[in-house]
Structures are given as structure tokens and as C-alpha cells.
Amino acid sequence: MMNHATFAAEEAVTAVAAPAQPGRHFVSLPPRRARDCRKASLGRMDLATSAVLMGGSLLDSMKASSPRHPMSPAGADNEEWIEKHPSALEWFEGVLAAAEGKQIVMFLDYDGTLSPIVQDPDRAVMTEEMRDAVRGVAQHFPTAIVSGRCRDKVFNFVKLEELYYAGSHGMDIKGPTKVSNHKAKADEVLCQPATEFLPVIQEVYEKLTAKMESIPGAMVENNKFCLSVHFRCVEEAEWDALGREVKAVLDDYPKLCLTKGRKVLEIRPSIEWNKGHALKFLLKSLGYAGRSDVFPIYIGDDRTDEDAFKVAAEHGTRHRDPCDQVSKGHQRILLSA
């Protein structure tokens, strides 16, 4: 049942999915820049994270988190990338061997993973083909959707009652409302560690919405326990103004923090909670915490998923053959039907 996924293996098989597109899901493509594109891009993003704290501009951080993608390289660059990011079709036996005899738990991001990245976030609809694939996985393994979106909105997109849903970057978790086939259940799961921030989140949402009216293409999304300022449809010449407006509002709210994603600024409560914590909570609720016979798989496509990748890796058992022979650290492996 483990089809349509892009896996990353370190201590366990974690995952990063290519942006989903209608009729073509999780297709692994080489980077659109020269060799070592991904390492360089992640390096820029890491630097960007601390740029504001170290006196750098928010604009620089926004650009680094939303890189352009030139045309794909050919020849040696392409071959080198493929070697570093092997297809699971070539290493399928190794992937199966790593999971053999273990309880698989599936964690899935939504935007760019189960649905395509689109200009209007409200139109990020998953296909029926993808919904059927997720439904099939959930029949065999505990399955959760972990998203930065509002939990109710993600549920309305996915429409599968047998899943666990963790919205607002894991700050709003609820168990399934429909009985599933697998033994592990945590039906009464409910976790909302940031409820005290709801009034201030609403207040900031109203202020940002008013501020963004002067910037064409900007959109503020209320995800209940966090906010998203989308600038995918904003001309790059306006990014600086957008960033300054957002920062000006947040200066009055020291208990909120600002993080960056691909053409989106995220405003969240300054609490020690992220998608990784959501994975830990769900694994514990399912009775799988600290067990070596559990094989969590996380599939996502953005920087906000990195915390979840680390947790998934921590719960895995090291496997050297064959994946570790390809390269050290995180590896991207295509698994497709």
C-alpha cells in the first residue's frame, strides 16, 4: 500500500514529496539549478532563519525561503542528482526490509503533498485518485494529516473520517470519527496546547487583513492557532513592503513568532510546539512511544516539515543496506506505482 510517496531515509524512512499535480503525483525530478542545488538552497534558508535576529532584512529571508527555479540541468548534473536521490523502484527491497516486522504509522502533509501548490490556497483540492490512495493506506496503518492549515479546513479538503488530523502546525489535534480496520486507536485524541492564544491570534488576523489590503495579491489566512500571510501572487517588488507591514504589526505582540515558508509568512504562538511535537503526541496516544518495532513515515514538502522528519528518524531502527550505502544523512527516494 505504500505507493505514491517520496521517502527520505536517515535512521528511519521519512519523506519529502514533490509538489502534487493533478494526474501526476509525487514525481521525482532533478533540481532546476546546478549540482548541489538542494544543499545550497537549504543553506540559504538556514541563514535566512537567523537573518532577522542577526540584523539581516526580512526581505532577504523571504527571498531565500522562496527561491526561483531555473531550468533543470542536463548531463552530469542531472546524473549526479539522480545518484544522490535514488528511486525507490531501484531500492524497493531495501525500503521493505527496513519496515519488515514493524508497525507502520503514516503522517502526511497536505499542501504540495496530497494537493498541488496553487495560487489560491482555498483551491488546493486533492484529486479523487489521491483520496482513494490515502483511504487505502488508512485501512492498513494509522494515518494522520499534519498541516499548517486550520484542522477543519484540511478535513473539508480530505473528507476522510478515519484519519487523525493535526492542524495549525500540530497545535490542533483530533482523532478519527470513523472506525478503522487497524488495531491501534486513539479515538478520543484531542490536543490544543495554544488555546490561550486564540484571542490574540484573532486580533492580529484583523490587523494584518487590514494592512494587506494595500498590497495587491496578498492574502491572510486564519488557521485558528496560527496565521499565514501568502505572497505567492504578490509582485516581488512589493515583498519588502509586505514584510515591513507584517513585522510592524508583530512588534506589538512579543508572544507571537514569525517563521518563513515558500512564499508564505507564518505567525504562530511562541510555544515549544511544532509538527514534530504533534508526531510525538500521536505516537504516544497510539501506544507507540519508545517502541523499536514502530516505523513512522512522514511525507511532506516544505521546511516546516523538518521537525517532523527528525522525530520520525528518531523512532526508526538504523538500516544500512541498501539505502545507507548511497549517501549519508537524509536521502530522497522515489516510491511510485
C-alpha positions as CSV (number, residue, x, y, z in Angstrom):
1,M,0.0,0.0,0.0
2,M,3.0,2.3,0.2
3,N,2.5,3.9,-3.2
4,H,2.8,7.5,-4.4
5,A,5.5,8.7,-2.0
6,T,8.9,10.2,-1.9
7,F,10.9,8.9,1.0
8,A,13.9,10.3,2.9
9,A,16.0,7.8,4.9
10,E,18.2,8.6,7.8
11,E,17.6,6.5,10.9
12,A,14.1,5.7,9.6
13,V,12.3,6.3,6.3
14,T,11.0,9.9,6.4
15,A,9.7,11.7,3.4
16,V,9.7,14.7,1.2
17,A,7.2,14.8,-1.6
18,A,7.5,16.7,-4.8
19,P,4.5,19.1,-5.4
20,A,1.5,17.0,-6.3
21,Q,-0.1,17.8,-9.6
22,P,-3.4,16.5,-11.0
23,G,-2.9,13.1,-12.6
24,R,0.8,13.1,-11.7
25,H,1.6,12.6,-8.0
26,F,5.0,12.6,-6.3
27,V,7.1,12.6,-9.5
28,S,10.8,12.9,-8.5
29,L,12.5,15.5,-10.7
30,P,16.1,16.7,-10.6
31,P,16.7,20.2,-9.2
32,R,16.4,23.1,-11.6
33,R,19.7,24.5,-10.6
34,A,23.2,23.2,-11.0
35,R,24.7,20.4,-8.8
36,D,24.2,20.5,-5.0
37,C,21.2,22.8,-5.5
38,R,19.3,21.4,-2.6
39,K,22.2,21.7,-0.2
40,A,22.8,25.3,-1.2
41,S,19.1,26.1,-1.1
42,L,18.8,24.7,2.4
43,G,21.9,26.5,3.5
44,R,20.4,29.8,2.3
45,M,17.2,29.0,4.1
46,D,19.1,28.2,7.4
47,L,20.9,31.5,7.1
48,A,17.7,33.2,6.3
49,T,16.1,31.9,9.5
50,S,18.6,33.8,11.6
51,A,18.9,36.8,9.3
52,V,16.3,38.9,11.1
53,L,17.8,38.0,14.6
54,M,21.2,39.0,13.4
55,G,20.2,42.2,11.8
56,G,19.5,40.9,8.3
57,S,16.4,42.0,6.4
58,L,13.1,40.2,6.4
59,L,13.1,40.7,2.6
60,D,16.3,38.6,2.3
61,S,14.8,35.9,4.4
62,M,11.6,35.9,2.3
63,K,13.6,35.6,-0.9
64,A,15.8,32.8,0.5
65,S,12.7,30.8,1.6
66,S,11.1,31.3,-1.8
67,P,13.8,30.6,-4.3
68,R,13.3,30.8,-8.1
69,H,13.7,27.6,-10.1
70,P,15.7,27.9,-13.3
71,M,15.5,25.2,-15.9
72,S,16.7,21.7,-15.0
73,P,20.3,20.8,-15.6
74,A,21.3,18.2,-18.1
75,G,24.1,15.7,-18.4
76,A,26.4,15.2,-15.5
77,D,24.5,17.5,-13.1
78,N,21.3,15.5,-13.8
79,E,23.0,12.2,-13.3
80,E,24.7,13.3,-10.1
81,W,21.4,14.5,-8.6
82,I,19.7,11.2,-9.5
83,E,22.6,9.3,-7.9
84,K,22.1,11.2,-4.6
85,H,18.3,10.9,-4.8
86,P,17.7,7.3,-5.8
87,S,14.4,6.0,-6.9
88,A,12.8,3.6,-4.5
89,L,11.9,1.5,-7.6
90,E,15.7,0.6,-7.6
91,W,15.9,0.2,-3.8
92,F,12.4,-1.2,-3.1
93,E,13.6,-4.3,-1.4
94,G,15.7,-2.2,1.0
95,V,12.7,0.0,1.9
96,L,10.5,-3.1,2.5
97,A,13.3,-4.7,4.6
98,A,13.6,-1.6,6.8
99,A,9.8,-1.8,7.6
100,E,9.6,-5.6,7.9
101,G,8.0,-6.8,11.1
102,K,7.3,-3.2,12.3
103,Q,4.1,-1.2,12.8
104,I,3.9,1.4,10.1
105,V,2.4,4.8,11.1
106,M,1.7,7.2,8.2
107,F,2.0,11.0,8.6
108,L,1.1,13.2,5.6
109,D,1.4,16.9,5.0
110,Y,-1.4,18.3,2.8
111,D,-0.4,21.3,0.6
112,G,2.1,20.3,-2.1
113,T,1.9,16.6,-0.9
114,L,-1.6,15.5,-1.2
115,S,-2.7,18.5,-3.3
116,P,-1.0,20.7,-5.8
117,I,0.5,24.1,-4.9
118,V,-1.9,26.6,-6.3
119,Q,-2.1,30.4,-6.5
120,D,-5.2,30.5,-4.3
121,P,-4.8,28.4,-1.1
122,D,-8.6,27.9,-1.0
123,R,-8.4,26.0,-4.3
124,A,-5.8,23.4,-3.2
125,V,-8.1,20.5,-3.8
126,M,-6.9,16.9,-3.8
127,T,-7.9,14.6,-6.6
128,E,-10.2,11.6,-6.1
129,E,-7.3,9.4,-7.1
130,M,-5.2,10.7,-4.2
131,R,-8.1,10.5,-1.8
132,D,-8.6,6.8,-2.7
133,A,-4.8,6.2,-2.2
134,V,-4.9,7.8,1.3
135,R,-8.1,5.8,2.1
136,G,-6.3,2.6,1.1
137,V,-3.3,3.4,3.3
138,A,-5.6,4.2,6.3
139,Q,-7.2,0.8,6.0
140,H,-3.9,-0.8,6.9
141,F,-2.0,1.7,9.0
142,P,-2.8,4.5,11.5
143,T,-2.7,7.6,9.3
144,A,-2.6,11.3,10.2
145,I,-2.7,14.5,8.2
146,V,-0.3,17.1,9.7
147,S,-0.7,20.6,8.2
148,G,-0.2,24.2,8.9
149,R,-3.8,24.8,7.8
150,C,-6.8,25.0,10.1
151,R,-7.8,21.5,11.1
152,D,-11.4,21.9,10.0
153,K,-10.3,23.3,6.6
154,V,-7.9,20.3,6.0
155,F,-10.7,17.9,6.9
156,N,-13.1,19.6,4.4
157,F,-10.4,19.1,1.8
158,V,-9.6,15.4,2.6
159,K,-13.1,14.3,3.7
160,L,-11.9,11.0,5.3
161,E,-13.3,10.4,8.8
162,E,-10.9,7.5,9.6
163,L,-7.8,9.7,9.8
164,Y,-6.2,11.7,12.6
165,Y,-5.9,15.4,11.8
166,A,-3.3,17.8,13.2
167,G,-3.9,21.3,12.0
168,S,-2.2,24.7,12.8
169,H,1.3,23.1,12.6
170,G,0.2,20.4,15.1
171,M,-1.4,22.7,17.6
172,D,-4.9,21.4,16.9
173,I,-5.1,17.6,17.0
174,K,-8.2,15.4,16.8
175,G,-8.7,11.6,16.4
176,P,-10.8,9.8,13.8
177,T,-14.6,9.9,13.9
178,K,-14.9,6.7,12.0
179,V,-13.8,3.2,13.0
180,S,-10.7,1.9,11.0
181,N,-9.5,-1.6,10.4
182,H,-6.2,-1.4,12.2
183,K,-5.9,-2.3,15.9
184,A,-4.3,0.9,17.2
185,K,-6.8,3.5,18.0
186,A,-6.8,6.8,19.8
187,D,-10.3,7.9,19.0
188,E,-10.6,10.4,21.9
189,V,-7.4,12.2,21.0
190,L,-7.7,16.0,21.4
191,C,-4.8,18.3,21.9
192,Q,-4.8,22.1,21.7
193,P,-1.8,23.4,23.5
194,A,-2.2,27.0,22.4
195,T,-5.9,27.8,23.3
196,E,-4.9,30.8,25.4
197,F,-3.6,32.5,22.2
198,L,-6.9,32.4,20.3
199,P,-7.9,36.0,21.2
200,V,-4.6,37.5,20.2
201,I,-4.5,35.4,17.0
202,Q,-7.8,36.8,16.0
203,E,-6.7,40.3,16.9
204,V,-3.6,40.1,14.8
205,Y,-5.6,38.5,11.9
206,E,-7.9,41.5,11.8
207,K,-4.9,43.9,11.8
208,L,-3.0,42.1,9.2
209,T,-6.0,41.7,6.9
210,A,-6.5,45.5,7.0
211,K,-2.8,46.1,6.3
212,M,-2.6,43.7,3.4
213,E,-5.5,45.5,1.6
214,S,-2.9,47.9,0.2
215,I,-0.7,45.1,-1.3
216,P,-2.2,43.5,-4.4
217,G,-2.2,39.7,-4.3
218,A,-1.5,39.4,-0.6
219,M,-3.8,37.1,1.4
220,V,-4.0,36.5,5.2
221,E,-5.3,33.0,6.1
222,N,-6.7,32.4,9.6
223,N,-5.6,28.8,10.6
224,K,-7.1,29.2,14.1
225,F,-4.0,28.8,16.2
226,C,-1.7,30.4,13.6
227,L,-1.9,32.8,10.7
228,S,-0.4,32.6,7.2
229,V,0.4,35.6,5.1
230,H,0.6,34.4,1.5
231,F,2.6,36.4,-1.0
232,R,2.7,33.9,-3.9
233,C,0.6,36.3,-6.0
234,V,2.4,39.4,-4.9
235,E,4.9,41.1,-7.2
236,E,8.4,40.7,-5.9
237,A,8.8,44.5,-5.9
238,E,6.1,44.5,-3.1
239,W,7.7,41.9,-0.9
240,D,9.7,44.4,1.1
241,A,6.6,46.5,1.9
242,L,4.6,43.3,2.8
243,G,7.4,42.2,5.1
244,R,7.6,45.5,6.8
245,E,3.9,45.7,7.4
246,V,3.8,42.2,8.9
247,K,6.8,43.0,11.2
248,A,5.2,46.3,12.3
249,V,2.1,44.5,13.5
250,L,4.1,41.7,15.2
251,D,6.3,44.2,17.1
252,D,3.3,44.8,19.4
253,Y,2.9,41.1,20.1
254,P,6.1,39.6,21.6
255,K,4.4,36.3,22.4
256,L,4.0,35.6,18.7
257,C,6.8,34.5,16.4
258,L,7.3,34.7,12.7
259,T,8.6,31.9,10.5
260,K,9.0,31.6,6.7
261,G,7.9,29.1,4.2
262,R,7.7,29.0,0.4
263,K,6.0,32.4,-0.4
264,V,4.3,32.5,2.9
265,L,5.0,34.1,6.3
266,E,3.7,32.1,9.3
267,I,2.7,33.8,12.6
268,R,2.5,31.3,15.5
269,P,2.4,31.4,19.3
270,S,5.9,31.4,20.8
271,I,5.5,28.0,22.5
272,E,7.6,24.9,22.2
273,W,5.3,23.1,19.8
274,N,5.7,22.1,16.1
275,K,4.9,19.3,13.7
276,G,7.5,17.2,15.4
277,H,5.7,17.5,18.8
278,A,2.5,16.6,17.1
279,L,4.1,13.3,15.8
280,K,5.3,12.6,19.3
281,F,1.9,13.2,20.8
282,L,0.2,11.0,18.3
283,L,2.7,8.2,18.6
284,K,2.2,8.3,22.4
285,S,-1.6,8.4,22.1
286,L,-1.4,5.3,19.8
287,G,0.7,3.5,22.4
288,Y,3.8,3.5,20.2
289,A,6.1,5.9,22.1
290,G,9.6,4.5,22.7
291,R,8.9,1.3,20.8
292,S,11.6,-0.1,18.5
293,D,9.0,-2.0,16.4
294,V,7.3,1.1,15.1
295,F,8.2,2.6,11.7
296,P,6.8,6.1,11.3
297,I,6.8,7.5,7.8
298,Y,6.3,11.3,7.3
299,I,5.7,12.7,3.8
300,G,6.0,16.5,3.3
301,D,7.4,19.1,1.0
302,D,8.3,22.2,3.0
303,R,10.7,23.5,5.6
304,T,8.1,23.3,8.3
305,D,8.1,19.5,7.9
306,E,11.8,19.2,9.0
307,D,10.8,19.0,12.7
308,A,8.6,16.0,11.8
309,F,11.4,14.4,9.8
310,K,13.6,14.4,12.8
311,V,11.1,12.8,15.1
312,A,10.3,10.1,12.5
313,A,14.0,9.4,12.2
314,E,14.5,9.2,16.0
315,H,11.8,6.4,16.2
316,G,13.4,4.3,13.5
317,T,15.9,1.5,13.6
318,R,19.1,2.1,11.7
319,H,19.3,0.2,8.4
320,R,22.5,0.1,6.4
321,D,21.5,-1.9,3.4
322,P,21.0,-0.6,0.9
323,C,20.0,3.0,1.5
324,D,22.9,4.0,3.7
325,Q,25.3,2.9,1.0
326,V,24.1,5.6,-1.3
327,S,24.8,8.7,0.8
328,K,25.0,9.8,4.4
329,G,22.2,11.8,6.1
330,H,18.8,12.4,4.5
331,Q,18.2,10.7,1.2
332,R,15.3,11.3,-1.1
333,I,13.9,8.1,-2.6
334,L,11.0,8.0,-5.1
335,L,8.4,5.3,-4.4
336,S,5.7,5.3,-7.1
337,A,3.2,3.0,-8.7
